[in-house]
């Protein structure tokens, strides 16, 4: 199973600052198979980034994704009050090892207001 | 704009079967290329992928749950269903249905989720 480890667990920043969230995979993830989601309390996750660096429809350009192989990053420039939430990375493997799911999520990074 | 809506009992007794339905509106569930997924989130925890179904009926389940899972599709009603047998407290979670638009393994549309509690 491809394990995704996100860091930090919690990130405390102020509006207007830049946030850098990390997602590290236990094995190589093809770049077009890494996505990022935002989840606010009581809501379903919302797709932000797919294919490691492509913004989903309607996502502001202050959100950007980068990385390849086993290291991926979500960057949020100029934090807005509505950006404080939990962020998850997710990978998809077309041919996972026997007994492993094709889809796994990271454990999440909580972005909180400082 | 496709919309997904989960429905089903909020309380299930241990050892019984959890049954949920996801109704899809604003688009046909039979549209080629779309994969319809179930994902769950234990209270205060992260996300766990359960499985998917294609409109043809082809399924792929999480191996850790496979022996207890059935996902089915009803194209006439534009719905997908999830059955989990022999539930325990560990199956208590918010259950989401979500669409993978193109089979590339990311989820662009989600239902609002439904909380299922397993308790006697």
Contacts between the chains, C-beta under 8 A, distances in Angstrom:
chain1	res1	chain2	res2	distance
A	32	B	104	6.6
A	33	B	104	7.1
A	33	B	105	5.5
A	33	B	106	8.0
A	35	B	105	7.7
A	35	B	106	3.9
A	35	B	107	7.6
A	37	B	107	7.8
A	43	B	112	7.5
A	44	B	96	5.7
A	44	B	98	7.8
A	44	B	110	3.8
A	44	B	111	6.5
A	44	B	112	5.7
A	44	B	113	5.4
A	45	B	47	6.9
A	45	B	96	7.8
A	45	B	107	7.5
A	45	B	110	6.2
A	46	B	110	7.5
A	47	B	106	6.3
A	47	B	107	6.2
A	47	B	108	5.1
A	50	B	104	7.3
A	50	B	106	4.4
A	50	B	108	7.7
A	51	B	104	7.5
A	51	B	106	7.9
A	56	B	108	6.4
A	57	B	108	7.7
A	88	B	46	6.8
A	88	B	47	6.1
A	90	B	47	7.5
A	90	B	106	6.8
A	90	B	107	7.9
A	91	B	105	7.7
A	92	B	104	7.0
A	92	B	105	2.4
A	92	B	106	6.8
A	93	B	105	7.9
A	94	B	105	7.8
A	99	B	63	4.9
A	100	B	63	6.7
A	101	B	49	5.6
A	101	B	62	4.5
A	101	B	63	6.3
A	101	B	64	7.1
A	102	B	49	7.8
A	102	B	60	6.8
A	102	B	105	6.9
A	103	B	37	7.9
A	103	B	49	3.9
A	103	B	105	6.2
A	104	B	49	7.0
A	105	B	46	5.6
A	105	B	47	4.2
A	105	B	48	7.3
A	105	B	49	7.3
A	106	B	46	7.2
A	107	B	46	4.8
A	108	B	46	5.4
